[in-house]
């Protein structure tokens, strides 16, 4: 259903890195020109993602960590003040927010003449940390049902919000993350430097991307890769991202003597050109919504090997033959390969590999050794990525807004 003349405010922390930030970038650049768009950021000093609309800023300097309580408190208080001011001045039809702090601010500033749409990309009830499970989870239960619409990326996430956070099922709108398949492939065509070509090769390199935190389980990936490197000493693993577990990951790489095989590269805004030149994209997460990095990898035709994480794995790579219960062995679906989720225990190099790590190592080795397998899932993943193209998904956002 086409809509015209809508004035919309989007609230997000930044437009420089992160999957949630990429969601807002994709929505604003995909909406028709008839939408009058404003975007409220914590800071406009470092914008990397494309966007459409007018930027407003809270004028905070980028901290070393966005997780600090004092920083979060100051941002929240200033955000409330600015949202109220902007709504009074600009008379928005809809305010769309993403991530917990922005969502709560959106709800607290709700007015009868302006629709509040909040977007959930995490599941705090599934996170074992006290902060996420009980504090963020408690805030979610307290405020989310007060919004007019709660957007969930996956059906499982929507069900989780209803069951664990008392959100009215009638308020849930299921809208998957979206990507620009054409735009991603344009970026993927960019050339690598000669030094980069020594690391990124379709023959030997695995790649992943995400914050270096518990959820992403990068230590399980490094442990599994250590087995791959034993049989294939030319194999390489590149991890793009930053986070509180970097030091632990560096120590694990050193303990396995994999300094010439594993590369921790930090964040990049050119992920597509690197992923396109790799053997496979590997994603060992414990839990997720619908990872944008996974969709991007599929779009450039890089085969995807992932864990059966709750909740987005099956809604991206699953097919009609995917069992309803979590898998205990390797599953070769129509679109990619899934392996069981690892234990989530922080394990060092002197501890033998877990069964799940051995299984992940097995599928990585298979992908290295079989050009036929790689070609099959390269083509399948690219075909599947079009189901998440901006042109398809933006219609759902237009209905909500």
ZIFEN-V98472 format. One record per residue. PHI is phi as a letter, one per 20 degrees, with the letter a starting at -180 (NA if undefined). PSI is psi in whole degrees, -180 to 180 (none if undefined). D_CENTER is the distance of its C-alpha to the mean C-alpha in Angstrom with 1 decimal. Layout:
BEGIN
phi->[PHI/PHI]
psi->[PSI/PSI]
d_center->[D_CENTER/D_CENTER]
END
This chain:
BEGIN
phi->[NA/f/c/c/m/e/d/c/d/d/d/b/f/b/c/d/a/o/f/f/f/f/g/f/g/f/f/f/f/e/f/g/f/f/e/e/d/d/c/d/d/f/b/d/f/b/d/d/f/f/b/c/p/e/e/d/c/e/m/e/f/f/e/f/c/f/e/f/f/f/f/f/f/f/f/f/f/f/f/g/f/f/g/g/f/f/f/f/e/d/l/f/e/b/d/d/c/b/n/g/g/f/f/f/f/g/f/f/e/f/c/f/e/c/f/d/d/d/c/d/c/c/c/g/f/e/e/f/f/g/g/f/f/d/e/f/f/f/f/g/f/f/d/f/f/e/f/f/c/d/e/d/f/c/f/f/f/f/f/f/f/f/f/e/c/l/e/f/g/f/e/f/d/e/c/f/g/c/b/e/g/f/f/f/f/f/f/f/f/f/f/e/f/f/f/f/f/f/e/e/c/f/f/c/d/d/c/b/b/q/g/e/b/g/g/e/l/f/f/f/f/f/f/f/f/g/f/f/f/f/e/c/f/e/f/c/c/d/d/e/q/c/q/f/e/g/g/f/f/f/f/f/g/f/f/e/l/d/f/e/d/d/c/e/e/m/f/b/d/c/g/f/f/e/f/f/d/d/f/b/e/d/b/e/g/e/b/b/e/c/f/f/g/f/f/f/f/f/f/e/m/e/g/d/d/c/e/e/f/e/c/e/g/f/f/d/d/f/c/f/e/f/f/f/e/f/f/d/c/f/c/e/e/f/d/a/d/d/c/f/f/f/f/n/e/f/d/e/f/e/e/g/f/f/g/f/f/f/f/f/f/f/f/f/f/g/f/f/e/c/f/f/f/f/f/g/e/f/f/f/f/f/f/f/f/f/f/d/f/g/f/e/f/f/f/f/f/f/f/f/f]
psi->[115/139/151/155/20/137/120/137/128/136/121/154/-42/178/37/-30/161/147/-40/-40/-36/-33/-48/-39/-48/-41/-50/-36/-16/-20/145/159/-17/-13/131/109/131/150/126/119/160/-37/143/18/-25/81/122/-38/146/153/168/133/-174/133/131/146/144/-8/41/139/145/121/170/-35/132/-4/-10/136/-44/-42/-47/-40/-46/-42/-45/-46/-44/-36/-43/-46/-45/-39/-47/-42/-46/-39/-37/-39/-36/-9/60/148/-36/142/125/129/164/141/151/-51/-46/-38/-43/-42/-40/-46/-43/-23/13/139/156/-28/8/123/135/121/117/149/124/128/0/169/91/-29/-19/-7/128/-13/144/-44/-50/-47/-41/-41/-57/-41/-41/-41/-41/-47/-37/-36/-29/-36/-9/-14/160/-39/137/112/128/141/-29/160/-42/-37/-41/-44/-38/-42/-37/-47/-46/-16/13/35/134/123/-25/-19/-10/130/123/111/113/160/155/162/161/100/-43/-45/-41/-43/-29/-42/-36/-22/-9/144/149/157/167/-37/-39/-35/-22/-23/-45/109/144/-23/-39/-7/129/149/148/169/141/160/142/80/173/-48/-37/-18/40/-28/-35/-39/-45/-42/-45/-41/-29/-35/-40/-44/-27/-42/-24/80/-15/-7/149/153/127/128/117/130/172/167/180/-15/7/-48/-42/-41/-40/-42/-37/-42/-45/-40/-34/-2/45/25/-26/1/-31/131/121/105/-4/-175/152/147/13/38/-39/-40/-27/-46/-36/-20/20/162/-45/156/127/140/98/24/153/-40/153/170/-107/98/123/-38/-36/-45/-38/-41/-42/-39/-35/4/25/122/148/127/116/162/162/58/152/120/-9/-15/-50/-30/-9/-54/-13/158/-169/-16/3/126/156/-33/160/142/155/-6/-176/136/120/101/-178/-28/-17/-168/132/145/158/148/140/178/-27/3/135/111/143/175/-22/-3/130/151/141/162/-43/-36/-39/-40/-40/-39/-37/-45/-32/-43/-41/-41/-35/-38/-12/106/-32/-42/-42/-45/-41/-49/-17/-49/-41/-44/-42/-42/-44/-33/-26/-20/-17/15/146/-41/-29/-46/-31/-26/-35/-38/-38/-36/-39/-44/none]
d_center->[28.0/28.3/28.4/30.1/30.8/27.8/27.2/23.7/22.2/18.5/17.5/14.6/14.9/14.6/13.9/13.8/10.4/6.9/4.0/6.7/9.3/8.5/9.0/12.3/13.2/13.1/15.0/17.6/18.3/18.7/21.0/24.7/26.8/28.7/26.0/26.8/23.5/23.2/20.2/20.6/18.9/19.8/21.0/21.6/22.7/19.8/18.1/16.3/14.5/17.0/18.0/21.1/23.2/24.8/23.2/24.4/23.7/24.3/25.5/23.9/23.8/20.5/21.1/20.6/18.2/16.7/17.2/21.0/22.8/25.3/22.9/20.9/24.3/25.6/22.6/22.9/26.6/26.6/23.9/26.2/29.1/27.5/26.0/29.5/31.1/29.0/29.4/33.2/33.5/31.3/31.7/28.3/28.0/24.5/22.1/18.3/16.1/12.6/12.0/15.1/17.5/17.3/17.6/20.6/22.2/21.9/23.6/26.3/27.1/27.4/30.6/32.4/32.3/28.6/25.9/23.0/19.7/16.9/13.3/11.7/8.0/9.3/12.5/14.9/17.6/15.8/15.4/18.7/19.0/21.7/20.0/17.0/19.0/22.1/21.7/18.4/19.2/22.6/21.6/19.4/22.6/24.9/23.4/20.9/23.8/25.5/23.2/24.4/21.2/18.1/15.3/13.2/10.5/12.5/16.1/15.8/13.8/16.7/19.2/18.0/18.4/21.8/23.0/21.8/21.6/24.5/22.8/25.2/24.0/25.6/23.1/20.0/18.6/16.2/14.2/11.3/8.7/10.9/11.6/15.0/16.2/19.3/17.8/15.5/18.6/20.7/18.6/18.7/22.5/22.8/25.1/24.4/27.0/29.5/28.1/24.6/26.2/27.6/24.1/22.2/24.1/23.6/26.2/24.8/21.3/18.2/14.9/11.5/8.9/7.3/9.3/12.6/12.8/14.1/11.0/10.1/13.9/14.6/18.2/18.5/17.3/19.9/22.5/22.0/22.2/25.4/27.0/25.9/27.4/30.6/31.3/29.7/30.5/29.2/25.6/22.9/19.4/17.3/14.4/12.7/11.7/13.8/14.5/17.3/17.6/18.4/22.1/21.9/20.1/22.8/25.5/24.3/24.4/27.8/29.1/28.4/29.9/27.0/27.0/27.8/25.2/22.0/20.5/18.2/17.5/15.6/13.3/14.1/13.9/15.4/12.9/14.2/17.8/17.2/15.2/17.9/20.5/19.4/20.8/17.6/13.8/13.5/10.9/12.8/10.6/12.8/10.7/7.4/7.0/6.1/3.3/4.6/6.0/7.7/9.2/10.2/12.0/13.7/14.8/16.6/18.2/17.0/17.4/14.6/15.6/13.4/14.4/15.2/12.6/13.1/12.1/10.1/11.7/15.0/13.9/12.6/15.0/17.7/21.0/24.3/25.3/22.4/24.1/23.2/23.3/20.9/22.1/24.3/24.7/23.1/22.3/22.6/21.3/22.0/18.6/17.7/18.5/17.4/18.9/19.4/17.2/18.9/20.9/18.7/22.0/22.1/24.5/26.5/27.9/31.2/29.8/30.0/26.9/25.8/26.3/22.6/22.2/25.2/23.8/20.6/23.0/25.1/22.6/21.7/25.5/26.1/23.7/25.6/28.9/28.5/28.2/28.8/25.8/23.6/25.1/24.7/21.0/20.5/22.3/20.9/17.2/18.1/20.1/17.4/14.9/17.5/16.9/13.7/15.5/15.8/19.4/19.0/16.3/17.9/21.0/19.4/18.3/21.9/23.4/21.6/22.4]
END
